[in-house]
């Protein structure tokens, strides 16, 4: 019950926002006994219930708050006898639909004639009882369907009461009090969320995660579905949840999902502070608290930015503040599962985000040093890039995203299979072009650095290490130099893939043998470079000589398969030789 308890706690802290629309929110927080619905027709009435105007809304209109009973909130499409108390589909408002119409009129009349009545209720009731709604819509030029959601605007009641029903908090409070009084005949039971005696919920709300449709977090299935048969006599023996607690928990989860969640492959990831303080998303870079991003040109600048971001987030979070991380997915159309859940102190949560980005980072060309997002890691490891986007199966995306979320939040070691997949993809750079090639190399190197930090406790710098004697690292540097020699002889008209890139995969399998073959292919390019850019030619050859001197000719492993570290050497030398190329040309 940890998730629901934290959700109820969040509702308590955010109760002042319930029923209000705030700028920047995708959806408002609905009060208890209310749900979110997307209106399609607005009908305006005067205080006596006379028709004034009607308006059709497009499909992108934001959802509004409408009152709902426990039964109507969980109804199916064919539930003719379960209308919402005020705003509902057109079919419930038409006298020719006798069953739907009579249930709607009966329910609205009971509320309007109760001690918790409201002036707007009588106006709507009088109008619907008049039975002119279809005629009025035709006169307004509206050709509507019976499945169109109708909402009401009532004017002429005075400045404080005029306006839409869905923004009138006095109307919302009237229904909350009315429905609470109506349910008092239900015997109280121990609520396993609040720990208090409350009126139990018979059904629980649906639609917490929009992409999962009507899937429910708590099943309302009866004995015919074999939910509890064989273990309990009735559902109450399995668990009892109070109506108010259920409403608060589901309402706030729906609100958080609508405004703060991210979804990948049908799985929704949510991260929040129960007191409503903003926290960074668990699936993306921590970023700076101010929201501004600056290019980190070197490791010291990057570490400084991370420290500033960490202290900036911590300034707004008290020592006792907590963070809740959860992931949701629907295996079926009726069941919503919590696939991941964790609670942390905000300080621990921020420290873990910081530690991840401090170790899983690399230089990303013109963007400077940064940490790839979790989605970027998964998409390059398991996806197939097409037209600038990575395509992959949704199930793979959702599962792998959750693995990395757990790895990041729980401080688990970086997964070996993801690191190997990225290293293998980056060993086929010939298959990628332009920015995709750079992004893949950057992501692979960041993951390799993270893997070696977690598993082998190795700290790889993000700048060229000329003193490193690792065999794979040195061969990676040679590959970058071979690529540079050929590239520097091309013009914009005859630019093509270099022999180094074409032979990359063979180079990783038999580095010494492939280097000899590659060097033979570079003879004409060496000659051309010596003539056009002699300073650069001498520099590249001095680097090659230095690298080859570090490789012992008596090493029996010299021609064995390279490990993933060669990509770090290749990336380092590639970035360094680009800078050196520019400086050499300037000198000449």
N, C-alpha and C positions, 0 to 999 in steps of 0.2 A: 504493500500500500504506500510505499515511499513516494512514488510519483504522484499519486492522488493527494497525499498529505501535503506535499510541496505545492501542488496546484491550488489547494484550498488556502494555504498560507499566502500564496501570491494574490489570490482573489481578495483576501482580507486587506492586503497592502494597497491593492489597486481599486478597491470598491468605489472610491470617489470618482473614478473614470467610467464606471458602468453606466451605459445609456447615453454617453456623450460621444460625439464625433470629433476627433482631434486631427489637425492637419498632419499629413505624412503617414497616417495609418491606412492600411488597406481595408481593415474592418474595425469597427468599434467593439468594445467589450460589452457583451450582452448581459443584462441583469438576470437573476434567477427567474425561472418561469418564462423566459423569452428565448427566441431562436433568431438566426440570421436567415433572411430570404431575399431573393432578387426580384424586385417589383417590375412589372411590365406595363401596368396601367395605373395612372394616378387620377382619381376622381375627386373633384373639389365640390364641397357642399356648403350651404349656409347653416346658420345655427338651428334652423327648423328642419333640416334635412332635404332642402330643395336643391336640385342639380344646378351647378354653376358652370363647370367646365370639366373636360377630360383630356388627358395627354398620354400618348404612347411613349414608352422609354425604350432605348436600344438595349442590346444584349450586354453591353459593357457598363451599364449602370451599376454603381456600387450596391452591395447588399444593404438592407435596412433591418432594424430590430422590430420584431413583431411578437405579441404575446402568444403563448402556446401552452396547452395542457400537456401533461406527461404522456397521454395517449396520442394526441395529435402530433406531437413532436416525433413520435416513433412510428407513425402510420405508414402504410404502404400506399401505392398509387390508387388501389381500388377501395380504400377504406372510406366509403361514402358517409358512414355514420360518425366520423371523427374530424369535424371541421376545426380549424383554428378559431379562437374566440373573436377575432376582429378582422384581420387582413387574411384573405385566402384566395384560392383560385376562383375564377368567374363561375365555374359550374356550381359552386356552393351558394351563389347569389341569385340563381335563376329559378323562378317558381316552377318551371316545367320539370326541373330535376327535383321531384318531390322529396325523396329521401334526404339528399344533401341539403336542400333548402330548409326543410323543417328542422333538421338538427342544428343548422347554423342559426336560424331565428330563435330556436329554443335556448341555445347556449348564450347568445348575445342578450336575449331578454332577461335571463336569470341574472347575468352580471349587471345589466343596466338598472334592474330593479332591486339590487342588493344595497347594503349600507356602504359599499365601496364603489358606488356609481361615479360617472364622470359625464359632463355635458356633451362631450363628443360622441358618447355611446348612443345617446338618444337620437342625435342627428343621423348617424349611420343606420340605426335600427329603423327609423321612420322612412328613410330613403329606400332601403332594401325591401321593406314591407310594401312599398308602393309598386314594386315590380316593373319599373320603367327603365331599368339599367341598359338593356339591349337597345331600346329605342333611343335613349340618350347617346349611347356610343355611336350608333349609326348617324345621328344628327351631327355628331362631332367628327364624322369621317373616319371612324375607327372600325375596322373589320377585325374583330378579335376572336380568339379561340377560347374554348372553355378552360384550357390549361393555363391561361394567362393569370398571373398573380396581380390582384387588385389591392391597392392601398388607398388610404383616405387622407384628405386635407379638409379641415373644417374651420371656417372663418365666421366672424360675427359674434364671437364669444367674449370679446375683450382682448386687449393687447397681450395679456399674460397667457391666454389659452388658445389664441388663434394659431393656425399653422398645421403642419403635418403631424399625424399621429405617432410616427416613428421617432420623432425627436422630443415628444412631450413626456418629460420625466414624471409629471403628476399622473398621467395616464398609466405609465409603467408601474408606478408605486401602487396605484389603485388596483391593478390586476394582481400584483404580488400579494397584497393584503387579502384580496378577494379569494384567490386560489389557496392561500394558506389557511384561511378560515374554512374553506370548503373541504380541506383534507384533514381537518382536526379529528374526524371520526375514525381515522386509521390508528390502531394501537401503536404506541412508540416501541422501538427496538434499539438495541445497542448498535450504534454506527461504528464500523471498524475503521473509519477514517478519522472522525473527530473524537471517538471514545466516549461519546455522550448518548443519552437516550433521545432519539429523534424519530420522526415519522419516516419509515423506510421508503425507499424508491422502488416502485414496481417495475419501471422500465428506466433505461438509461439513454441519454442523448446519443445521436449518431452524427456523422459528418464532421468529426474533429479534424481530419485531414482531407481536404477537398479532392485530392487526386486519388484517394482510396474510396471515394463514393460514400455509400451509407454504412461502411464497416464500423462496428462498435468496439469500443475498448472493453466494456463490460457487457457480456452477453445477457440478453433478456429472454433467451430461449426457455421454453417450458419443458415438461417431462417428455413430450413426444420427440424431442430432439436428442434425448439420451445424454443431456449435459451432465446430470448428476445421478442418474438412476444407477442403483447398485451400490452407492455409497451413502446417499442421504434419502430421507423420506420426502423432503421438499427443498426448494431452492434456498430458503432462508437458513437452513442448517449449514449450507456451504459458506455463505457470507451475507451479511446485511450491511447495506450502505444507506445512510440517511438521504432523504430527498434533497435537502438544502446542500449537503456536502457534495452530492453527485452533480447537482446543477452548477455549483460554483467551480468544481474541478473541471468539468467538461467545457464550461463556458470560457474559462481562462486558458485552457489548453487550445481551444479553437482560436482564440484571440492571439495567443503566442505563435501558433503555427502560421496564421495569416500574415503576421507582421514581422516575425523574426526567424522563421525557419528557412532552410534551403533543402531542395530535393534533388536526388541523383538516382536515376534508374527506378523511380517509383518509391524509393525509401526517403523518408523525411527526417532531417537532422535538426534538433532544436537545442539551444543553449540559452539559459537565462538566469537572472538573479531574482529570487522571490520578492525582494523589496523594490524591484523595478529599475534598478541601476543598470545602465548599459554595460554589456560585456562583449568582448570580441567573439566572432563566430568561430566555432571549433574546426570548421572545414577549410578556412582560409587563413592567409597570413595575419599575424596579430596587428600589424599596421601601427601607425602613430595615433595617439589618443586624439590629436587635433584633426586628424583626417588628411593631413598634408603628406605627400610622399616626395622624398628627395633621393636623387641617385647617389648610391654609395660607391665611390670610385675605388676604394681600397678596403681591406678587412677592418682596419681600425675605425673608419667611418661607419661601416656596417654595424660593428659591435656597439658603437656609440649610439646609433639610431635605435638599436634594440633596447639598450638601457633606458634611453629617453622614453621609448614607447611603454616599457614595463613600469617605470616610475609614474608616467602619466596616467595609466590605467589604475594603478594602486592609489593614487591621490584621491580618486572618487569612490573608492571601495573601503568601507570600514574593516577593521581587523576581523570582526566576527561575520562578515558578509559571506554568503555561500553562492555556489554556482551549481545548477542542475543541468546535466547533459543527458539527452534521451534521443533515441531513434525509433521511428515507427514504420511499420510496413504491413500491408494487408495480404495475407496468403489467399483469402477468398473475399468475395464481395460483402460478406457479413461479419468478418472477424478482423479486428485491428490488433496487431501484435506490437509489444514493446521489445524491439530486438537488441537494444542497448540502453543501459541506465547507469548513471553514476552521480554521486554528490561529492563536491569538493569545497574546501575553503577557497574563496576567490583568490587569495594570495598564492595558494598551491597551484590552482588552475593557471594563473598567469605565469608563474614560474615555469610550468611545464610547457606552455606555449613558447616561452622565451627559449628554453633549453632546446626544444625541437628546431626552432629557426636558427639558433646559434650553431647547430651541428649539421642540419640539412639545408645547405646553402651553397651557392657557387656564383661565378660571374656570368651574367646573362648579357653579354655583348654591350650594346649601347645603354641598356637599362641598369648596368652596374651590378653589384653583388646583391642577391636577394634569395629568398626561399621560395621554391615552387609550391603552388597550392596542392592540396591532396588530390583534387580532381585532375590537375595537370600530371601528377605522378601516375595515377591510375590510367588515364587516357593514353599516355605514351607507352605505358607498360603493356596494356592489353587491347588497346584500340587500333583501328586502321584509319589513318588520316586521309580524309577526302575533302577537297575543296576548303581546306583550312580548318576542318572540324574532325574530331576523332569519333569514329563510329564503332560502337560495341554493343553487345547484348546487355539489356538493362539489368538482368540478374547478376551478371559479372560486375557491372559498375556498382550496383548497390552493395554487394557483398564486399568488394575490395575497398570501397570507400569506408565501410564500417570497420574493416580491419585496421585501416590507417588511423581512423578516429580513435579506436581503442589503443592503438600503438602510441599515439600522441598524448592522449589523456592519461593512460595508465603507465606511461614510461616503459613500455615494452620494447624489446629490441626490434629494429627495422626488419621486416620480413625478407628472408633470403630469396624467395621466388620472385618477388617484385624487383629486387635489386638485379637478379640475374636476367630477368626479362628486359629491363631497361638497358643493361650492358649489351645484351644480344642485339636489341634494336639499334643501338648506337654504333654497333659494329657493321651496320649496313647503311652508312650515310648516303651511299649512291642512290638509294631508293627515295630520298627526300630532297627537297629543293628549298632554296631561299631561307625564309624565316623558320620554316618547319625544321630544317636541319639544325639550325642554331638552338631552337627550343628543345629539341630532342637531346642534343649534346649537353646543354645546360642542366636539364632535368636528370639525365643519367649520372652526370658527375656529382650533382647534389646528393642523389640517392646513394651512390658509391661512398661518398665521404661520410654520410650518415651511418651506413652499414658498418664501415670499418671503425667508426667511433664507438658504436654500440657493442659490436661483437669482439673486436680485436683491441679496443682502447687505443686506437691510432688517431692522431690528430694531423690531418693533412691540411697544409696551408693552401690558400687560394691564390698564391703567386708562384711563379716559376722557381723551383728549387734546383739550382745548378749543381749542388753538391750531392743530390740524391743518387744513390748507386743501385736502386732497385731495377732489376733487368726489364721488367714490363714498362716501368716508367720511362726508362731510357729509350726503349724501342718506340714508345708512343711519341717521344720528342723527335726521333728520326723520321717518323711518318709525317709529322707536321712540317718538318724542314723540307722533305721531298715534295710535299704539296705546295709549299711556298715557292720553291725554286721554279717549278713549272708555271704556277700562277703568275709570277712576276714577269714572265715572258709573253703573256697573252695581251692582246688588245681587246677593246670592247667588241670588235667585230668577230674575232675568232675565239672568243672565250668558250670553253667546254670543260667537261669533267677531267680532272687530272688523273694521271696513272696511279697516284697514291690512293685516291678515293676509289678508283676501279679495283685496285688490288688489296683493299683494306682487309676484307675477310680472310683472304689467303695469308696476309701478313700476320694476322692474329694467331693463325694455326701453325705456320712455319716461318717465324720472323726472319731468321738469318738467311734462309734460302730465298725468301721473297724479297728481302732487301737487296741481295745481289742482282736478282732479275730486275727489280725496280731501278737500281742504279744504272744498269745498262740502258734502260729506256730513257733515263734522264740525260744521257750524254749530249744530244743535240740542244736540249734546253739549257744545260750548263754552259755550253759554248755561246749560245745566244745571250745568256745573262751576263757572261764575262765581258761581252762586247758592249752591251747596252748599259749595264749597271755594275761596273767592276767593283765598286766599294761593297755593294750588297753581296756580290758573288764571293768576295773574300771573307765577309762576315759569316755567311752560311756555311762555307767550307771549314772555317775555324771551329764553328759549333759542332759540325759533324765529326771532325777530328777529335774534339774533346769528348764527345759521347762515345765514339768507338774505342777510345783509349780506356774508358771506364768499363767496357765490356771485355772480359777476359776471353781470349780465343781458346783457352783450355777448359772453359766452363762447359760441362756435359749437358747442361740444361739450356744452352744458348739458343737452340733451334726448337725448343719445346713451346707448347701453346702459351700465349700470354694470358695473364689474369686481368681482371677488370681495371687494375691500376693504370694500364697503358692509356686508358681514356683520359685520366687525369694528366698524364704527361703530354698527351696529344693536345688537350685543351689548353694547358699552361703554355706550351711552346707556341701554339697557334695564336694565342692572345699576345704573347710577348713578341713573336716575330712580326706581327702586324704593326706593333708600335715601333719595332726596330726598323722595319721596312720604310716607314714614314720618315724616321729620323735620318736614315742613310740617304734617302733621296734628297732630303733637305740639305745635308752636308755636300752632296755632289752638286 
